[in-house]
Amino acid sequence: MVRDREEMMEVLSEILTRLGPEDTAEMLRLLDRLTEICDQLPPGK
């Protein structure tokens, strides 16, 4: 399981490197917004 986590972190690091700082920031902003929307949905949706 630890190896899987390490591989996942390596892949994530490569993705973020390729995205660059601006796209990474935008991705995080959108994920935050999606979380806000999901939190506002009625239960069961």
mmCIF entry with sequence, helices, sheets and N, C-alpha, C, O atoms, coordinates in Angstrom:
data_MODEL
# 
_entry.id   MODEL 
# 
_entity.id                         1 
_entity.type                       polymer 
_entity.pdbx_number_of_molecules   1 
# 
_entity_poly.entity_id                      1 
_entity_poly.type                           'polypeptide(L)' 
_entity_poly.nstd_linkage                   no 
_entity_poly.nstd_monomer                   no 
_entity_poly.pdbx_seq_one_letter_code       MVRDREEMMEVLSEILTRLGPEDTAEMLRLLDRLTEICDQLPPGK 
_entity_poly.pdbx_seq_one_letter_code_can   MVRDREEMMEVLSEILTRLGPEDTAEMLRLLDRLTEICDQLPPGK 
_entity_poly.pdbx_strand_id                 A 
# 
loop_
_entity_poly_seq.entity_id 
_entity_poly_seq.num 
_entity_poly_seq.mon_id 
_entity_poly_seq.hetero 
1 1  MET n 
1 2  VAL n 
1 3  ARG n 
1 4  ASP n 
1 5  ARG n 
1 6  GLU n 
1 7  GLU n 
1 8  MET n 
1 9  MET n 
1 10 GLU n 
1 11 VAL n 
1 12 LEU n 
1 13 SER n 
1 14 GLU n 
1 15 ILE n 
1 16 LEU n 
1 17 THR n 
1 18 ARG n 
1 19 LEU n 
1 20 GLY n 
1 21 PRO n 
1 22 GLU n 
1 23 ASP n 
1 24 THR n 
1 25 ALA n 
1 26 GLU n 
1 27 MET n 
1 28 LEU n 
1 29 ARG n 
1 30 LEU n 
1 31 LEU n 
1 32 ASP n 
1 33 ARG n 
1 34 LEU n 
1 35 THR n 
1 36 GLU n 
1 37 ILE n 
1 38 CYS n 
1 39 ASP n 
1 40 GLN n 
1 41 LEU n 
1 42 PRO n 
1 43 PRO n 
1 44 GLY n 
1 45 LYS n 
# 
_struct_asym.id          A 
_struct_asym.entity_id   1 
# 
_struct_conf.conf_type_id            HELX_P 
_struct_conf.id                      HELX_P1 
_struct_conf.pdbx_PDB_helix_id       AA1 
_struct_conf.beg_label_comp_id       VAL 
_struct_conf.beg_label_asym_id       A 
_struct_conf.beg_label_seq_id        2 
_struct_conf.pdbx_beg_PDB_ins_code   ? 
_struct_conf.end_label_comp_id       GLN 
_struct_conf.end_label_asym_id       A 
_struct_conf.end_label_seq_id        40 
_struct_conf.pdbx_end_PDB_ins_code   ? 
_struct_conf.beg_auth_comp_id        VAL 
_struct_conf.beg_auth_asym_id        A 
_struct_conf.beg_auth_seq_id         2 
_struct_conf.end_auth_comp_id        GLN 
_struct_conf.end_auth_asym_id        A 
_struct_conf.end_auth_seq_id         40 
_struct_conf.pdbx_PDB_helix_class    1 
_struct_conf.details                 ? 
_struct_conf.pdbx_PDB_helix_length   39 
# 
_struct_conf_type.id          HELX_P 
_struct_conf_type.criteria    ? 
_struct_conf_type.reference   ? 
# 
loop_
_atom_site.group_PDB 
_atom_site.id 
_atom_site.type_symbol 
_atom_site.label_atom_id 
_atom_site.label_alt_id 
_atom_site.label_comp_id 
_atom_site.label_asym_id 
_atom_site.label_entity_id 
_atom_site.label_seq_id 
_atom_site.pdbx_PDB_ins_code 
_atom_site.Cartn_x 
_atom_site.Cartn_y 
_atom_site.Cartn_z 
_atom_site.occupancy 
_atom_site.B_iso_or_equiv 
_atom_site.pdbx_formal_charge 
_atom_site.auth_seq_id 
_atom_site.auth_comp_id 
_atom_site.auth_asym_id 
_atom_site.auth_atom_id 
_atom_site.pdbx_PDB_model_num 
ATOM 1   N N  . MET A 1 1  ? 0.822   -1.199 0.000   1.00 0.00 ? 1  MET A N  1 
ATOM 2   C CA . MET A 1 1  ? 0.000   0.000  0.000   1.00 0.00 ? 1  MET A CA 1 
ATOM 3   C C  . MET A 1 1  ? 0.866   1.263  0.000   1.00 0.00 ? 1  MET A C  1 
ATOM 4   O O  . MET A 1 1  ? 0.531   2.254  -0.649  1.00 0.00 ? 1  MET A O  1 
ATOM 5   N N  . VAL A 1 2  ? 1.970   1.217  0.728   1.00 0.00 ? 2  VAL A N  1 
ATOM 6   C CA . VAL A 1 2  ? 2.860   2.368  0.777   1.00 0.00 ? 2  VAL A CA 1 
ATOM 7   C C  . VAL A 1 2  ? 3.409   2.648  -0.618  1.00 0.00 ? 2  VAL A C  1 
ATOM 8   O O  . VAL A 1 2  ? 3.526   3.806  -1.019  1.00 0.00 ? 2  VAL A O  1 
ATOM 9   N N  . ARG A 1 3  ? 3.744   1.601  -1.353  1.00 0.00 ? 3  ARG A N  1 
ATOM 10  C CA . ARG A 1 3  ? 4.280   1.785  -2.708  1.00 0.00 ? 3  ARG A CA 1 
ATOM 11  C C  . ARG A 1 3  ? 3.231   2.428  -3.606  1.00 0.00 ? 3  ARG A C  1 
ATOM 12  O O  . ARG A 1 3  ? 3.556   3.306  -4.405  1.00 0.00 ? 3  ARG A O  1 
ATOM 13  N N  . ASP A 1 4  ? 1.975   1.999  -3.484  1.00 0.00 ? 4  ASP A N  1 
ATOM 14  C CA . ASP A 1 4  ? 0.909   2.607  -4.274  1.00 0.00 ? 4  ASP A CA 1 
ATOM 15  C C  . ASP A 1 4  ? 0.811   4.097  -3.988  1.00 0.00 ? 4  ASP A C  1 
ATOM 16  O O  . ASP A 1 4  ? 0.644   4.903  -4.903  1.00 0.00 ? 4  ASP A O  1 
ATOM 17  N N  . ARG A 1 5  ? 0.914   4.457  -2.725  1.00 0.00 ? 5  ARG A N  1 
ATOM 18  C CA . ARG A 1 5  ? 0.858   5.867  -2.334  1.00 0.00 ? 5  ARG A CA 1 
ATOM 19  C C  . ARG A 1 5  ? 2.037   6.632  -2.927  1.00 0.00 ? 5  ARG A C  1 
ATOM 20  O O  . ARG A 1 5  ? 1.877   7.753  -3.411  1.00 0.00 ? 5  ARG A O  1 
ATOM 21  N N  . GLU A 1 6  ? 3.207   6.029  -2.887  1.00 0.00 ? 6  GLU A N  1 
ATOM 22  C CA . GLU A 1 6  ? 4.391   6.671  -3.449  1.00 0.00 ? 6  GLU A CA 1 
ATOM 23  C C  . GLU A 1 6  ? 4.236   6.875  -4.954  1.00 0.00 ? 6  GLU A C  1 
ATOM 24  O O  . GLU A 1 6  ? 4.586   7.932  -5.479  1.00 0.00 ? 6  GLU A O  1 
ATOM 25  N N  . GLU A 1 7  ? 3.714   5.867  -5.645  1.00 0.00 ? 7  GLU A N  1 
ATOM 26  C CA . GLU A 1 7  ? 3.503   5.989  -7.090  1.00 0.00 ? 7  GLU A CA 1 
ATOM 27  C C  . GLU A 1 7  ? 2.473   7.072  -7.390  1.00 0.00 ? 7  GLU A C  1 
ATOM 28  O O  . GLU A 1 7  ? 2.637   7.843  -8.335  1.00 0.00 ? 7  GLU A O  1 
ATOM 29  N N  . MET A 1 8  ? 1.423   7.131  -6.594  1.00 0.00 ? 8  MET A N  1 
ATOM 30  C CA . MET A 1 8  ? 0.390   8.144  -6.789  1.00 0.00 ? 8  MET A CA 1 
ATOM 31  C C  . MET A 1 8  ? 0.983   9.540  -6.606  1.00 0.00 ? 8  MET A C  1 
ATOM 32  O O  . MET A 1 8  ? 0.673   10.449 -7.376  1.00 0.00 ? 8  MET A O  1 
ATOM 33  N N  . MET A 1 9  ? 1.826   9.715  -5.602  1.00 0.00 ? 9  MET A N  1 
ATOM 34  C CA . MET A 1 9  ? 2.443   11.016 -5.353  1.00 0.00 ? 9  MET A CA 1 
ATOM 35  C C  . MET A 1 9  ? 3.384   11.399 -6.500  1.00 0.00 ? 9  MET A C  1 
ATOM 36  O O  . MET A 1 9  ? 3.460   12.569 -6.874  1.00 0.00 ? 9  MET A O  1 
ATOM 37  N N  . GLU A 1 10 ? 4.098   10.421 -7.056  1.00 0.00 ? 10 GLU A N  1 
ATOM 38  C CA . GLU A 1 10 ? 4.977   10.702 -8.187  1.00 0.00 ? 10 GLU A CA 1 
ATOM 39  C C  . GLU A 1 10 ? 4.172   11.157 -9.403  1.00 0.00 ? 10 GLU A C  1 
ATOM 40  O O  . GLU A 1 10 ? 4.544   12.111 -10.087 1.00 0.00 ? 10 GLU A O  1 
ATOM 41  N N  . VAL A 1 11 ? 3.069   10.463 -9.662  1.00 0.00 ? 11 VAL A N  1 
ATOM 42  C CA . VAL A 1 11 ? 2.215   10.828 -10.793 1.00 0.00 ? 11 VAL A CA 1 
ATOM 43  C C  . VAL A 1 11 ? 1.623   12.216 -10.568 1.00 0.00 ? 11 VAL A C  1 
ATOM 44  O O  . VAL A 1 11 ? 1.634   13.047 -11.476 1.00 0.00 ? 11 VAL A O  1 
ATOM 45  N N  . LEU A 1 12 ? 1.110   12.472 -9.374  1.00 0.00 ? 12 LEU A N  1 
ATOM 46  C CA . LEU A 1 12 ? 0.532   13.778 -9.062  1.00 0.00 ? 12 LEU A CA 1 
ATOM 47  C C  . LEU A 1 12 ? 1.572   14.881 -9.207  1.00 0.00 ? 12 LEU A C  1 
ATOM 48  O O  . LEU A 1 12 ? 1.270   15.954 -9.730  1.00 0.00 ? 12 LEU A O  1 
ATOM 49  N N  . SER A 1 13 ? 2.774   14.629 -8.756  1.00 0.00 ? 13 SER A N  1 
ATOM 50  C CA . SER A 1 13 ? 3.850   15.613 -8.882  1.00 0.00 ? 13 SER A CA 1 
ATOM 51  C C  . SER A 1 13 ? 4.130   15.921 -10.347 1.00 0.00 ? 13 SER A C  1 
ATOM 52  O O  . SER A 1 13 ? 4.318   17.081 -10.712 1.00 0.00 ? 13 SER A O  1 
ATOM 53  N N  . GLU A 1 14 ? 4.158   14.899 -11.182 1.00 0.00 ? 14 GLU A N  1 
ATOM 54  C CA . GLU A 1 14 ? 4.395   15.096 -12.617 1.00 0.00 ? 14 GLU A CA 1 
ATOM 55  C C  . GLU A 1 14 ? 3.257   15.892 -13.254 1.00 0.00 ? 14 GLU A C  1 
ATOM 56  O O  . GLU A 1 14 ? 3.499   16.782 -14.070 1.00 0.00 ? 14 GLU A O  1 
ATOM 57  N N  . ILE A 1 15 ? 2.029   15.574 -12.884 1.00 0.00 ? 15 ILE A N  1 
ATOM 58  C CA . ILE A 1 15 ? 0.867   16.300 -13.422 1.00 0.00 ? 15 ILE A CA 1 
ATOM 59  C C  . ILE A 1 15 ? 0.949   17.772 -13.048 1.00 0.00 ? 15 ILE A C  1 
ATOM 60  O O  . ILE A 1 15 ? 0.775   18.642 -13.901 1.00 0.00 ? 15 ILE A O  1 
ATOM 61  N N  . LEU A 1 16 ? 1.213   18.054 -11.776 1.00 0.00 ? 16 LEU A N  1 
ATOM 62  C CA . LEU A 1 16 ? 1.279   19.443 -11.321 1.00 0.00 ? 16 LEU A CA 1 
ATOM 63  C C  . LEU A 1 16 ? 2.435   20.189 -11.971 1.00 0.00 ? 16 LEU A C  1 
ATOM 64  O O  . LEU A 1 16 ? 2.317   21.378 -12.268 1.00 0.00 ? 16 LEU A O  1 
ATOM 65  N N  . THR A 1 17 ? 3.540   19.508 -12.191 1.00 0.00 ? 17 THR A N  1 
ATOM 66  C CA . THR A 1 17 ? 4.675   20.128 -12.875 1.00 0.00 ? 17 THR A CA 1 
ATOM 67  C C  . THR A 1 17 ? 4.290   20.508 -14.299 1.00 0.00 ? 17 THR A C  1 
ATOM 68  O O  . THR A 1 17 ? 4.604   21.603 -14.766 1.00 0.00 ? 17 THR A O  1 
ATOM 69  N N  . ARG A 1 18 ? 3.615   19.601 -14.979 1.00 0.00 ? 18 ARG A N  1 
ATOM 70  C CA . ARG A 1 18 ? 3.214   19.871 -16.367 1.00 0.00 ? 18 ARG A CA 1 
ATOM 71  C C  . ARG A 1 18 ? 2.128   20.939 -16.446 1.00 0.00 ? 18 ARG A C  1 
ATOM 72  O O  . ARG A 1 18 ? 2.085   21.713 -17.402 1.00 0.00 ? 18 ARG A O  1 
ATOM 73  N N  . LEU A 1 19 ? 1.258   20.982 -15.452 1.00 0.00 ? 19 LEU A N  1 
ATOM 74  C CA . LEU A 1 19 ? 0.219   22.014 -15.442 1.00 0.00 ? 19 LEU A CA 1 
ATOM 75  C C  . LEU A 1 19 ? 0.823   23.400 -15.257 1.00 0.00 ? 19 LEU A C  1 
ATOM 76  O O  . LEU A 1 19 ? 0.392   24.369 -15.881 1.00 0.00 ? 19 LEU A O  1 
ATOM 77  N N  . GLY A 1 20 ? 1.809   23.475 -14.404 1.00 0.00 ? 20 GLY A N  1 
ATOM 78  C CA . GLY A 1 20 ? 2.403   24.770 -14.091 1.00 0.00 ? 20 GLY A CA 1 
ATOM 79  C C  . GLY A 1 20 ? 1.608   25.457 -12.992 1.00 0.00 ? 20 GLY A C  1 
ATOM 80  O O  . GLY A 1 20 ? 0.508   25.026 -12.647 1.00 0.00 ? 20 GLY A O  1 
ATOM 81  N N  . PRO A 1 21 ? 2.172   26.528 -12.446 1.00 0.00 ? 21 PRO A N  1 
ATOM 82  C CA . PRO A 1 21 ? 1.558   27.168 -11.281 1.00 0.00 ? 21 PRO A CA 1 
ATOM 83  C C  . PRO A 1 21 ? 0.194   27.801 -11.551 1.00 0.00 ? 21 PRO A C  1 
ATOM 84  O O  . PRO A 1 21 ? -0.700  27.728 -10.708 1.00 0.00 ? 21 PRO A O  1 
ATOM 85  N N  . GLU A 1 22 ? 0.028   28.414 -12.708 1.00 0.00 ? 22 GLU A N  1 
ATOM 86  C CA . GLU A 1 22 ? -1.246  29.086 -12.986 1.00 0.00 ? 22 GLU A CA 1 
ATOM 87  C C  . GLU A 1 22 ? -2.385  28.083 -13.143 1.00 0.00 ? 22 GLU A C  1 
ATOM 88  O O  . GLU A 1 22 ? -3.454  28.254 -12.557 1.00 0.00 ? 22 GLU A O  1 
ATOM 89  N N  . ASP A 1 23 ? -2.153  27.036 -13.935 1.00 0.00 ? 23 ASP A N  1 
ATOM 90  C CA . ASP A 1 23 ? -3.203  26.036 -14.135 1.00 0.00 ? 23 ASP A CA 1 
ATOM 91  C C  . ASP A 1 23 ? -3.468  25.247 -12.855 1.00 0.00 ? 23 ASP A C  1 
ATOM 92  O O  . ASP A 1 23 ? -4.608  24.867 -12.587 1.00 0.00 ? 23 ASP A O  1 
ATOM 93  N N  . THR A 1 24 ? -2.426  25.000 -12.064 1.00 0.00 ? 24 THR A N  1 
ATOM 94  C CA . THR A 1 24 ? -2.611  24.304 -10.792 1.00 0.00 ? 24 THR A CA 1 
ATOM 95  C C  . THR A 1 24 ? -3.482  25.139 -9.855  1.00 0.00 ? 24 THR A C  1 
ATOM 96  O O  . THR A 1 24 ? -4.382  24.612 -9.202  1.00 0.00 ? 24 THR A O  1 
ATOM 97  N N  . ALA A 1 25 ? -3.210  26.432 -9.795  1.00 0.00 ? 25 ALA A N  1 
ATOM 98  C CA . ALA A 1 25 ? -4.017  27.321 -8.950  1.00 0.00 ? 25 ALA A CA 1 
ATOM 99  C C  . ALA A 1 25 ? -5.470  27.335 -9.421  1.00 0.00 ? 25 ALA A C  1 
ATOM 100 O O  . ALA A 1 25 ? -6.391  27.317 -8.604  1.00 0.00 ? 25 ALA A O  1 
ATOM 101 N N  . GLU A 1 26 ? -5.672  27.368 -10.732 1.00 0.00 ? 26 GLU A N  1 
ATOM 102 C CA . GLU A 1 26 ? -7.033  27.359 -11.283 1.00 0.00 ? 26 GLU A CA 1 
ATOM 103 C C  . GLU A 1 26 ? -7.738  26.047 -10.965 1.00 0.00 ? 26 GLU A C  1 
ATOM 104 O O  . GLU A 1 26 ? -8.921  26.046 -10.625 1.00 0.00 ? 26 GLU A O  1 
ATOM 105 N N  . MET A 1 27 ? -7.024  24.933 -11.072 1.00 0.00 ? 27 MET A N  1 
ATOM 106 C CA . MET A 1 27 ? -7.598  23.633 -10.743 1.00 0.00 ? 27 MET A CA 1 
ATOM 107 C C  . MET A 1 27 ? -8.037  23.598 -9.274  1.00 0.00 ? 27 MET A C  1 
ATOM 108 O O  . MET A 1 27 ? -9.129  23.124 -8.961  1.00 0.00 ? 27 MET A O  1 
ATOM 109 N N  . LEU A 1 28 ? -7.197  24.093 -8.394  1.00 0.00 ? 28 LEU A N  1 
ATOM 110 C CA . LEU A 1 28 ? -7.532  24.110 -6.972  1.00 0.00 ? 28 LEU A CA 1 
ATOM 111 C C  . LEU A 1 28 ? -8.718  25.027 -6.691  1.00 0.00 ? 28 LEU A C  1 
ATOM 112 O O  . LEU A 1 28 ? -9.565  24.711 -5.856  1.00 0.00 ? 28 LEU A O  1 
ATOM 113 N N  . ARG A 1 29 ? -8.778  26.156 -7.384  1.00 0.00 ? 29 ARG A N  1 
ATOM 114 C CA . ARG A 1 29 ? -9.912  27.069 -7.225  1.00 0.00 ? 29 ARG A CA 1 
ATOM 115 C C  . ARG A 1 29 ? -11.204 26.381 -7.650  1.00 0.00 ? 29 ARG A C  1 
ATOM 116 O O  . ARG A 1 29 ? -12.222 26.488 -6.965  1.00 0.00 ? 29 ARG A O  1 
ATOM 117 N N  . LEU A 1 30 ? -11.165 25.683 -8.762  1.00 0.00 ? 30 LEU A N  1 
ATOM 118 C CA . LEU A 1 30 ? -12.363 24.991 -9.243  1.00 0.00 ? 30 LEU A CA 1 
ATOM 119 C C  . LEU A 1 30 ? -12.755 23.840 -8.320  1.00 0.00 ? 30 LEU A C  1 
ATOM 120 O O  . LEU A 1 30 ? -13.943 23.611 -8.089  1.00 0.00 ? 30 LEU A O  1 
ATOM 121 N N  . LEU A 1 31 ? -11.777 23.118 -7.795  1.00 0.00 ? 31 LEU A N  1 
ATOM 122 C CA . LEU A 1 31 ? -12.093 22.046 -6.847  1.00 0.00 ? 31 LEU A CA 1 
ATOM 123 C C  . LEU A 1 31 ? -12.747 22.606 -5.583  1.00 0.00 ? 31 LEU A C  1 
ATOM 124 O O  . LEU A 1 31 ? -13.684 22.015 -5.047  1.00 0.00 ? 31 LEU A O  1 
ATOM 125 N N  . ASP A 1 32 ? -12.247 23.745 -5.114  1.00 0.00 ? 32 ASP A N  1 
ATOM 126 C CA . ASP A 1 32 ? -12.866 24.402 -3.959  1.00 0.00 ? 32 ASP A CA 1 
ATOM 127 C C  . ASP A 1 32 ? -14.313 24.788 -4.269  1.00 0.00 ? 32 ASP A C  1 
ATOM 128 O O  . ASP A 1 32 ? -15.208 24.596 -3.446  1.00 0.00 ? 32 ASP A O  1 
ATOM 129 N N  . ARG A 1 33 ? -14.527 25.331 -5.458  1.00 0.00 ? 33 ARG A N  1 
ATOM 130 C CA . ARG A 1 33 ? -15.878 25.736 -5.860  1.00 0.00 ? 33 ARG A CA 1 
ATOM 131 C C  . ARG A 1 33 ? -16.808 24.534 -5.956  1.00 0.00 ? 33 ARG A C  1 
ATOM 132 O O  . ARG A 1 33 ? -17.956 24.602 -5.519  1.00 0.00 ? 33 ARG A O  1 
ATOM 133 N N  . LEU A 1 34 ? -16.322 23.437 -6.525  1.00 0.00 ? 34 LEU A N  1 
ATOM 134 C CA . LEU A 1 34 ? -17.129 22.214 -6.603  1.00 0.00 ? 34 LEU A CA 1 
ATOM 135 C C  . LEU A 1 34 ? -17.487 21.689 -5.211  1.00 0.00 ? 34 LEU A C  1 
ATOM 136 O O  . LEU A 1 34 ? -18.599 21.214 -4.983  1.00 0.00 ? 34 LEU A O  1 
ATOM 137 N N  . THR A 1 35 ? -16.536 21.781 -4.293  1.00 0.00 ? 35 THR A N  1 
ATOM 138 C CA . THR A 1 35 ? -16.794 21.360 -2.921  1.00 0.00 ? 35 THR A CA 1 
ATOM 139 C C  . THR A 1 35 ? -17.880 22.224 -2.286  1.00 0.00 ? 35 THR A C  1 
ATOM 140 O O  . THR A 1 35 ? -18.765 21.712 -1.601  1.00 0.00 ? 35 THR A O  1 
ATOM 141 N N  . GLU A 1 36 ? -17.811 23.532 -2.515  1.00 0.00 ? 36 GLU A N  1 
ATOM 142 C CA . GLU A 1 36 ? -18.841 24.442 -1.991  1.00 0.00 ? 36 GLU A CA 1 
ATOM 143 C C  . GLU A 1 36 ? -20.220 24.075 -2.540  1.00 0.00 ? 36 GLU A C  1 
ATOM 144 O O  . GLU A 1 36 ? -21.196 24.019 -1.792  1.00 0.00 ? 36 GLU A O  1 
ATOM 145 N N  . ILE A 1 37 ? -20.293 23.829 -3.834  1.00 0.00 ? 37 ILE A N  1 
ATOM 146 C CA . ILE A 1 37 ? -21.565 23.477 -4.456  1.00 0.00 ? 37 ILE A CA 1 
ATOM 147 C C  . ILE A 1 37 ? -22.092 22.161 -3.905  1.00 0.00 ? 37 ILE A C  1 
ATOM 148 O O  . ILE A 1 37 ? -23.276 22.057 -3.587  1.00 0.00 ? 37 ILE A O  1 
ATOM 149 N N  . CYS A 1 38 ? -21.237 21.164 -3.787  1.00 0.00 ? 38 CYS A N  1 
ATOM 150 C CA . CYS A 1 38 ? -21.650 19.870 -3.242  1.00 0.00 ? 38 CYS A CA 1 
ATOM 151 C C  . CYS A 1 38 ? -22.163 19.995 -1.807  1.00 0.00 ? 38 CYS A C  1 
ATOM 152 O O  . CYS A 1 38 ? -23.125 19.333 -1.416  1.00 0.00 ? 38 CYS A O  1 
ATOM 153 N N  . ASP A 1 39 ? -21.506 20.851 -1.038  1.00 0.00 ? 39 ASP A N  1 
ATOM 154 C CA . ASP A 1 39 ? -21.943 21.061 0.352   1.00 0.00 ? 39 ASP A CA 1 
ATOM 155 C C  . ASP A 1 39 ? -23.330 21.710 0.432   1.00 0.00 ? 39 ASP A C  1 
ATOM 156 O O  . ASP A 1 39 ? -24.033 21.546 1.430   1.00 0.00 ? 39 ASP A O  1 
ATOM 157 N N  . GLN A 1 40 ? -23.721 22.437 -0.604  1.00 0.00 ? 40 GLN A N  1 
ATOM 158 C CA . GLN A 1 40 ? -25.013 23.116 -0.620  1.00 0.00 ? 40 GLN A CA 1 
ATOM 159 C C  . GLN A 1 40 ? -26.140 22.240 -1.162  1.00 0.00 ? 40 GLN A C  1 
ATOM 160 O O  . GLN A 1 40 ? -27.316 22.568 -1.007  1.00 0.00 ? 40 GLN A O  1 
ATOM 161 N N  . LEU A 1 41 ? -25.787 21.149 -1.786  1.00 0.00 ? 41 LEU A N  1 
ATOM 162 C CA . LEU A 1 41 ? -26.833 20.268 -2.348  1.00 0.00 ? 41 LEU A CA 1 
ATOM 163 C C  . LEU A 1 41 ? -27.599 19.573 -1.223  1.00 0.00 ? 41 LEU A C  1 
ATOM 164 O O  . LEU A 1 41 ? -27.035 19.273 -0.171  1.00 0.00 ? 41 LEU A O  1 
ATOM 165 N N  . PRO A 1 42 ? -28.880 19.322 -1.453  1.00 0.00 ? 42 PRO A N  1 
ATOM 166 C CA . PRO A 1 42 ? -29.638 18.605 -0.446  1.00 0.00 ? 42 PRO A CA 1 
ATOM 167 C C  . PRO A 1 42 ? -29.119 17.180 -0.278  1.00 0.00 ? 42 PRO A C  1 
ATOM 168 O O  . PRO A 1 42 ? -28.566 16.610 -1.218  1.00 0.00 ? 42 PRO A O  1 
ATOM 169 N N  . PRO A 1 43 ? -29.291 16.606 0.898   1.00 0.00 ? 43 PRO A N  1 
ATOM 170 C CA . PRO A 1 43 ? -28.838 15.225 1.129   1.00 0.00 ? 43 PRO A CA 1 
ATOM 171 C C  . PRO A 1 43 ? -29.488 14.277 0.116   1.00 0.00 ? 43 PRO A C  1 
ATOM 172 O O  . PRO A 1 43 ? -30.646 14.439 -0.269  1.00 0.00 ? 43 PRO A O  1 
ATOM 173 N N  . GLY A 1 44 ? -28.712 13.299 -0.291  1.00 0.00 ? 44 GLY A N  1 
ATOM 174 C CA . GLY A 1 44 ? -29.234 12.313 -1.229  1.00 0.00 ? 44 GLY A CA 1 
ATOM 175 C C  . GLY A 1 44 ? -29.001 12.659 -2.673  1.00 0.00 ? 44 GLY A C  1 
ATOM 176 O O  . GLY A 1 44 ? -29.325 11.857 -3.549  1.00 0.00 ? 44 GLY A O  1 
ATOM 177 N N  . LYS A 1 45 ? -28.452 13.821 -2.958  1.00 0.00 ? 45 LYS A N  1 
ATOM 178 C CA . LYS A 1 45 ? -28.188 14.227 -4.348  1.00 0.00 ? 45 LYS A CA 1 
ATOM 179 C C  . LYS A 1 45 ? -26.788 13.867 -4.724  1.00 0.00 ? 45 LYS A C  1 
ATOM 180 O O  . LYS A 1 45 ? -26.366 14.123 -5.852  1.00 0.00 ? 45 LYS A O  1 
# 
